[in-house]
Amino acid sequence: MAREELARARAALAAAGADWALLASVENVTYVSGWEAPTPYGPMAHLAPAPSLALLDVAAGTTFLLVHGFFVAGATAAAQVDAVLSYELVQLFPPYATQDPRDNFSQAFRDLLRQAGIPFGRGGRVAVEEGAVPSLAARLLAEAAPTAITLDATPALASARRTKTAGEIARLRATAEIINTGQKELARQCRTAGVSDWAIWAAITEAMHRQASKALYISGELVTGLRCREIAPGGPVGYVTQPGDLARLDVSPRFNGYWGDLTNTLVIAAEPTARQRLFKNAARDGFEAAAGMLRPGRKARDAYEAAEHAFARHGLKPAHYLGHQIGLTVNEGPWLIPSDDTIIENGMVFSVESGTYEGVTGELGARVEKSVIVRDSGPEIFPDFDWEF
């Protein structure tokens, strides 16, 4: 197992003093295994007594996965681990044997500990991902290794994931290209008024799915008309667009384990008004000012403060943070806010999100957002959808 992400996780966990690590969040199981751990959703999320788990021998790098039977084929094919263990939830095919998912999981988890070399009764330090590892697994671990010392794995994994590997950046680019397709479809849809926002959303998500050639988890929203004056009013509502309306697409799909988060605001089938241009130009100038500050050695708050000055030149203010890192989750720290003193590092990847809105008593607002890779040579912005009205 020589993947760079696993090596980073091992180094961070070793620095924290861990001998083993038990991980359960979708993002960290994906990080150490290379398998796109499924987002808990649908009937399997309710039937399973635990999420997919990864158990890592920190010194040796030996990695195990424990998944339920409906995930075992995908995990075995894609995961870069030493072994995949599984347990049954329910039998949907003959002979329809009765299953007890909780007992099945408990037995499989005990087998997992034995294979990983965590013997009963011996000490050691186990880093457990607090807030993600289920109480059943934590109890079984305590029974199997009663003298082990447990510590929280979360800070070590956050440190490992703070900057992105070349492989991660490639996956982030691929996800951004899916959104790029959706944003360009928005531009096509905005050439014509008189269309339901449901139809626009359907065209955008179809374009994104075609680009991905697979099913996607998609969060975010399409907002049209007066609702663009609010920060987050929700997605389509059946509104039929009119010439001169604004349309804002802020969308986040997950692809191969990595998320994107990109936004644009456009005018539908009309020339923009002077005030629409004011808000859009302010948002864009705020983006450019914040992105320009994303250089190694700067602080996260520097990006916010630069954007704030850019907005002020238009007589406006930013309505929210100026962005966040993007990766195995949509919203990762550090955040571009005036209270975040985190030092920016080469290899960080941000979604810079610049917006301002009149609110419910007004008529409009604008938000723009693209991804920025922090480089020693200067910020690298992607993808290439057009911000011009």
VMD Tcl script that draws the C-alpha trace (Angstrom):
set ca {
  {0.00 0.00 0.00}
  {1.94 3.02 -1.24}
  {-0.79 5.56 -1.89}
  {0.19 9.06 -0.86}
  {-3.06 9.71 1.01}
  {-2.58 6.62 3.17}
  {1.05 7.58 3.81}
  {-0.05 11.03 4.96}
  {-2.69 9.55 7.26}
  {-0.18 7.14 8.78}
  {2.35 9.92 9.41}
  {-0.24 12.14 11.09}
  {-1.59 9.30 13.22}
  {1.91 8.21 14.21}
  {2.70 11.79 15.27}
  {-0.41 11.64 17.46}
  {0.92 8.48 19.12}
  {-1.55 5.99 17.63}
  {-0.77 2.32 17.00}
  {-4.06 1.66 15.20}
  {-6.86 3.82 13.85}
  {-10.55 3.01 13.52}
  {-12.30 5.28 11.02}
  {-15.98 5.49 10.09}
  {-16.73 8.76 8.29}
  {-17.34 8.54 4.55}
  {-14.52 11.00 3.90}
  {-11.81 9.34 5.98}
  {-12.67 5.78 4.95}
  {-12.37 7.01 1.35}
  {-9.10 8.79 2.13}
  {-7.25 5.79 3.54}
  {-8.74 3.12 1.25}
  {-9.04 4.81 -2.14}
  {-12.57 3.39 -2.39}
  {-15.46 5.82 -2.80}
  {-17.25 4.89 0.40}
  {-20.97 5.29 -0.31}
  {-22.89 8.15 1.24}
  {-25.43 6.61 3.67}
  {-28.72 6.83 1.82}
  {-31.84 4.78 1.22}
  {-32.82 1.45 2.81}
  {-29.27 0.18 3.39}
  {-28.52 3.20 5.57}
  {-31.36 2.14 7.89}
  {-30.66 -1.59 7.84}
  {-26.92 -1.38 8.55}
  {-25.93 -1.25 12.24}
  {-22.77 0.70 11.32}
  {-21.27 2.64 8.43}
  {-18.38 1.25 6.43}
  {-15.29 1.03 8.68}
  {-11.57 1.19 8.03}
  {-9.03 -0.20 10.50}
  {-5.42 0.77 10.01}
  {-2.21 -0.56 11.54}
  {-0.35 2.73 11.69}
  {3.21 1.38 11.76}
  {2.78 -1.30 9.10}
  {0.23 0.50 6.95}
  {-1.92 -2.63 6.82}
  {-5.49 -1.53 6.11}
  {-8.76 -3.41 6.44}
  {-12.31 -2.53 5.44}
  {-15.50 -3.79 7.04}
  {-18.62 -3.33 4.91}
  {-22.01 -4.95 4.65}
  {-22.74 -7.49 1.94}
  {-24.28 -5.07 -0.53}
  {-21.03 -3.08 -0.67}
  {-18.50 -5.91 -0.63}
  {-18.19 -6.37 -4.40}
  {-17.53 -2.68 -5.05}
  {-15.12 -2.36 -2.13}
  {-13.20 -5.49 -3.13}
  {-12.84 -4.24 -6.70}
  {-11.84 -0.65 -5.93}
  {-10.28 -0.42 -2.46}
  {-6.50 -0.37 -2.14}
  {-6.48 -2.32 1.12}
  {-5.15 -5.62 2.40}
  {-8.50 -7.23 3.11}
  {-12.23 -6.52 2.89}
  {-14.44 -8.18 5.49}
  {-18.22 -8.19 5.25}
  {-21.41 -9.18 7.03}
  {-24.98 -9.80 5.92}
  {-27.94 -7.48 6.45}
  {-30.79 -9.32 4.78}
  {-31.00 -12.05 2.16}
  {-33.01 -10.97 -0.86}
  {-32.45 -14.20 -2.80}
  {-32.83 -17.91 -2.09}
  {-32.46 -19.53 0.39}
  {-33.72 -16.40 2.25}
  {-31.97 -17.33 5.48}
  {-32.91 -15.19 8.45}
  {-30.21 -12.65 9.30}
  {-29.49 -10.64 12.43}
  {-27.49 -7.62 11.13}
  {-26.38 -6.57 14.59}
  {-25.03 -10.00 15.54}
  {-23.48 -10.41 12.09}
  {-21.73 -7.07 12.39}
  {-20.48 -7.86 15.90}
  {-18.91 -11.13 14.80}
  {-17.36 -9.54 11.71}
  {-15.99 -6.68 13.79}
  {-14.33 -9.11 16.22}
  {-12.80 -10.90 13.23}
  {-11.60 -7.53 11.92}
  {-9.79 -6.79 15.18}
  {-8.10 -10.21 15.18}
  {-6.93 -9.89 11.58}
  {-5.61 -6.41 12.27}
  {-3.55 -7.70 15.19}
  {-5.39 -6.08 18.06}
  {-5.28 -9.01 20.52}
  {-7.64 -9.36 23.44}
  {-6.29 -8.04 26.70}
  {-3.21 -6.23 25.35}
  {-2.61 -2.50 25.51}
  {-1.79 -0.05 22.79}
  {-3.17 3.24 21.53}
  {-6.16 3.22 19.21}
  {-7.21 6.42 17.47}
  {-11.00 6.33 17.09}
  {-12.83 8.78 14.87}
  {-15.07 10.42 17.47}
  {-18.51 11.40 16.25}
  {-18.41 8.81 13.48}
  {-17.59 5.41 14.99}
  {-20.86 3.89 16.28}
  {-21.20 3.06 19.97}
  {-21.56 -0.66 19.17}
  {-18.14 -0.73 17.52}
  {-16.61 1.32 20.34}
  {-17.99 -1.12 22.91}
  {-16.72 -4.16 21.01}
  {-13.30 -2.54 20.72}
  {-13.22 -1.92 24.47}
  {-14.15 -5.54 25.13}
  {-11.47 -6.84 22.77}
  {-8.71 -4.56 24.02}
  {-9.70 -3.46 27.55}
  {-6.28 -2.01 28.37}
  {-5.94 -0.04 25.14}
  {-5.78 3.72 25.34}
  {-8.14 5.50 22.96}
  {-7.64 8.92 21.44}
  {-9.49 11.00 18.88}
  {-8.35 10.38 15.29}
  {-10.13 13.46 13.93}
  {-7.36 16.08 14.40}
  {-4.71 13.82 12.83}
  {-6.84 13.08 9.77}
  {-7.72 16.75 9.40}
  {-4.01 17.56 9.44}
  {-3.26 14.89 6.83}
  {-6.00 16.19 4.55}
  {-5.19 19.90 5.00}
  {-3.27 20.09 1.72}
  {-4.18 18.00 -1.30}
  {-2.09 15.42 -3.10}
  {-1.69 15.51 -6.87}
  {-4.17 12.65 -7.13}
  {-6.72 14.54 -5.07}
  {-6.32 17.66 -7.18}
  {-6.92 15.58 -10.30}
  {-10.14 14.24 -8.80}
  {-11.22 17.72 -7.75}
  {-10.64 18.93 -11.30}
  {-12.78 16.08 -12.64}
  {-15.63 17.02 -10.30}
  {-15.29 20.69 -11.23}
  {-15.58 19.78 -14.90}
  {-18.91 18.12 -14.17}
  {-20.13 21.38 -12.63}
  {-18.55 23.28 -15.51}
  {-20.89 21.38 -17.83}
  {-23.84 22.31 -15.62}
  {-22.88 25.99 -15.49}
  {-22.55 26.11 -19.27}
  {-25.97 24.50 -19.57}
  {-27.33 27.24 -17.28}
  {-25.94 29.81 -19.71}
  {-27.74 28.08 -22.58}
  {-30.98 27.95 -20.63}
  {-30.73 31.66 -19.82}
  {-30.97 32.60 -23.49}
  {-34.74 32.01 -23.36}
  {-37.41 33.13 -20.90}
  {-40.77 31.51 -20.23}
  {-39.30 28.26 -18.91}
  {-40.05 26.60 -15.58}
  {-37.16 26.54 -13.16}
  {-37.88 22.80 -12.80}
  {-37.12 22.33 -16.49}
  {-33.91 24.36 -16.19}
  {-32.77 22.32 -13.20}
  {-33.57 19.09 -15.03}
  {-31.49 20.18 -18.04}
  {-28.56 21.14 -15.80}
  {-28.54 17.91 -13.81}
  {-28.96 15.84 -16.98}
  {-25.90 17.55 -18.48}
  {-23.91 16.87 -15.32}
  {-24.91 13.21 -15.23}
  {-23.97 12.80 -18.87}
  {-20.56 14.30 -18.19}
  {-20.04 11.98 -15.22}
  {-21.42 8.89 -17.00}
  {-22.69 7.69 -13.63}
  {-25.18 8.57 -10.94}
  {-24.19 11.53 -8.78}
  {-24.99 12.81 -5.34}
  {-25.88 16.46 -5.98}
  {-26.56 19.13 -3.39}
  {-27.08 22.85 -3.94}
  {-29.78 24.86 -5.61}
  {-31.01 26.72 -8.67}
  {-32.66 30.03 -7.78}
  {-34.49 32.29 -10.22}
  {-36.34 35.63 -10.19}
  {-36.77 37.66 -7.04}
  {-35.59 34.75 -4.90}
  {-32.04 35.61 -5.99}
  {-32.21 38.48 -3.49}
  {-31.81 35.91 -0.67}
  {-28.75 33.92 0.32}
  {-30.26 30.42 0.31}
  {-34.01 30.28 -0.40}
  {-33.94 26.70 -1.69}
  {-34.13 25.12 -5.12}
  {-36.70 25.22 -7.92}
  {-40.32 25.96 -7.02}
  {-42.02 25.88 -10.42}
  {-41.41 29.55 -11.22}
  {-41.67 30.43 -14.92}
  {-38.84 32.78 -15.83}
  {-39.30 36.25 -17.27}
  {-36.92 38.34 -19.42}
  {-34.53 40.19 -17.13}
  {-34.80 37.72 -14.25}
  {-31.66 36.58 -12.50}
  {-30.72 32.91 -12.32}
  {-28.20 31.59 -9.78}
  {-26.79 28.07 -9.78}
  {-24.82 27.00 -6.70}
  {-24.27 23.27 -7.07}
  {-22.14 20.59 -5.42}
  {-21.86 17.04 -6.80}
  {-19.78 14.19 -5.38}
  {-17.73 12.29 -7.96}
  {-15.23 9.51 -7.18}
  {-15.39 10.55 -3.53}
  {-14.57 14.22 -4.09}
  {-16.94 17.19 -4.06}
  {-17.13 20.37 -6.07}
  {-18.83 23.66 -5.24}
  {-19.19 26.33 -7.94}
  {-21.62 29.20 -8.49}
  {-22.64 31.66 -11.16}
  {-25.36 34.31 -11.50}
  {-26.74 35.21 -14.92}
  {-29.52 37.33 -16.48}
  {-32.26 35.58 -18.43}
  {-32.97 36.69 -22.02}
  {-32.20 40.39 -21.54}
  {-29.44 42.91 -21.13}
  {-28.55 43.36 -17.45}
  {-29.63 46.51 -15.67}
  {-27.09 48.87 -14.16}
  {-27.93 47.59 -10.68}
  {-27.60 43.96 -11.73}
  {-24.18 44.78 -13.14}
  {-23.25 46.52 -9.89}
  {-23.98 43.44 -7.78}
  {-22.37 41.01 -10.21}
  {-19.24 43.15 -10.60}
  {-18.94 43.50 -6.83}
  {-19.20 39.74 -6.36}
  {-16.65 39.09 -9.10}
  {-14.22 41.71 -7.81}
  {-14.59 40.23 -4.33}
  {-13.72 36.81 -5.73}
  {-10.64 38.10 -7.54}
  {-9.42 39.96 -4.47}
  {-9.87 36.93 -2.21}
  {-8.31 34.53 -4.73}
  {-5.33 36.83 -5.13}
  {-4.61 36.52 -1.40}
  {-4.49 32.73 -1.45}
  {-0.73 32.43 -1.40}
  {1.54 30.41 0.90}
  {2.22 32.29 4.12}
  {-0.90 34.45 4.02}
  {-3.70 33.96 6.52}
  {-7.22 32.85 5.69}
  {-8.60 36.12 7.03}
  {-6.47 38.08 4.55}
  {-8.64 36.77 1.72}
  {-11.82 37.92 3.43}
  {-10.43 41.35 4.21}
  {-9.23 41.85 0.63}
  {-12.69 40.96 -0.68}
  {-14.32 43.26 1.85}
  {-12.29 46.19 0.48}
  {-13.25 45.20 -3.09}
  {-16.94 45.19 -2.19}
  {-16.60 48.56 -0.47}
  {-15.45 50.14 -3.73}
  {-18.93 49.32 -5.07}
  {-20.67 50.54 -1.93}
  {-21.56 46.99 -0.90}
  {-20.53 44.38 1.67}
  {-19.94 40.62 1.46}
  {-22.94 38.82 2.93}
  {-21.13 35.70 4.14}
  {-17.76 34.00 4.28}
  {-15.57 34.25 1.19}
  {-15.12 30.51 0.92}
  {-13.76 27.28 2.29}
  {-11.56 24.39 1.32}
  {-13.07 21.68 -0.85}
  {-12.23 17.99 -0.94}
  {-13.70 14.82 0.52}
  {-16.43 16.99 2.04}
  {-18.07 20.07 0.55}
  {-17.05 22.44 3.29}
  {-13.58 21.98 4.80}
  {-11.48 24.34 6.87}
  {-9.89 26.73 6.92}
  {-12.64 29.22 6.17}
  {-12.14 32.61 4.59}
  {-13.57 34.65 7.45}
  {-12.12 37.54 9.47}
  {-11.59 35.34 12.55}
  {-9.60 32.53 10.88}
  {-5.83 32.96 11.30}
  {-4.90 29.68 9.59}
  {-1.75 30.00 7.49}
  {-2.37 29.28 3.82}
  {-0.19 26.46 2.44}
  {0.88 25.35 -1.01}
  {-1.49 22.60 -2.18}
  {-4.62 23.81 -0.45}
  {-7.71 23.95 -2.67}
  {-10.46 26.48 -1.94}
  {-13.90 27.20 -3.27}
  {-13.90 31.00 -3.18}
  {-17.51 32.08 -2.76}
  {-18.27 35.77 -3.11}
  {-21.79 37.12 -2.78}
  {-23.98 40.05 -1.81}
  {-27.79 40.32 -1.66}
  {-30.46 42.95 -1.07}
  {-32.53 40.60 1.08}
  {-36.29 40.12 1.23}
  {-36.99 43.87 1.03}
  {-34.98 44.19 -2.20}
  {-34.95 42.69 -5.67}
  {-31.60 41.10 -6.47}
  {-28.31 39.61 -5.39}
  {-25.31 37.96 -6.99}
  {-22.88 35.19 -6.10}
  {-19.90 33.77 -7.97}
  {-17.66 30.87 -7.01}
  {-14.80 28.93 -8.54}
  {-12.04 26.70 -7.20}
  {-8.54 27.97 -6.46}
  {-5.41 25.86 -6.02}
  {-2.77 27.51 -3.84}
  {0.56 27.44 -5.67}
  {3.95 28.95 -4.89}
  {3.73 30.62 -8.29}
  {0.30 32.13 -7.59}
  {-3.33 31.06 -7.37}
  {-4.64 28.71 -10.07}
  {-8.36 29.19 -10.82}
  {-10.61 26.57 -12.41}
  {-12.84 25.68 -14.29}
  {-13.47 27.97 -17.27}
  {-17.21 28.76 -17.36}
  {-17.92 32.39 -18.31}
  {-18.89 34.92 -15.66}
  {-19.98 37.57 -18.15}
  {-23.72 38.28 -18.28}
}
mol new
graphics top color blue
foreach p $ca { graphics top sphere $p radius 0.5 }
foreach p [lrange $ca 0 end-1] q [lrange $ca 1 end] { graphics top cylinder $p $q radius 0.2 }
display resetview
